[in-house]
Amino acid sequence: MRSCIPFLFMLVICASCQSHKSNAVSLPWPAVTDSVVVSQLAGNWLATPATNNLLDKKQYKKDSIYLELRADSSFRARLPDCLDAAVKGNVSWDAIGTWKLFNDAGNWKLGMSFVAGQLFRYRTFTTFDLVLIDSQLTISRFVGDPDKKEALQFTQSK
């Protein structure tokens, strides 16, 4: 009987790990796994044409949305309030803070900690996926229902 207890314990652990994995949202684009690519992240990032179309549909001022990632790990950003699922006021929020890259199961992500600005009142931290769309490094985050594949996406300005 005692020999069955470790087996049952391992079975429960494996089952809980499998259920945790099934809750993850799968990305429709390839995730970035190359650390050399992510080392080039500092710079100005502008909304993609697809994001501008999404913002038009949601009646946002699309030309004011941006990310400025600085080499010292600080950032400035103006993001739409649809970033927060609870707020849908069609307004843009300013924010400043710090950013860092981290690896999550082999995929690189951008973590942003907000320290001041309008966005800080509603949220203190968010993450973006780093993906390749048409071979171009893209910062991406789903907004609203992930099944609709609506995402805020940014590419680095030249």
Secondary structure, 3 states (H helix, E strand, C coil): CCCHHHHHHHHHHHHHHHHHHHCCCCCCCCECCCHHHHCCCCEEEEECHHHHHHHHHCCCCHHHCEEEECCCCEEEEEEEHHHCCCCCCCCEEEEEEEEEEEEECCEEEEEEEEEECHHHHCCCEEEEEEEEECCEEEEEEECCCHHHCCEEEEEECC
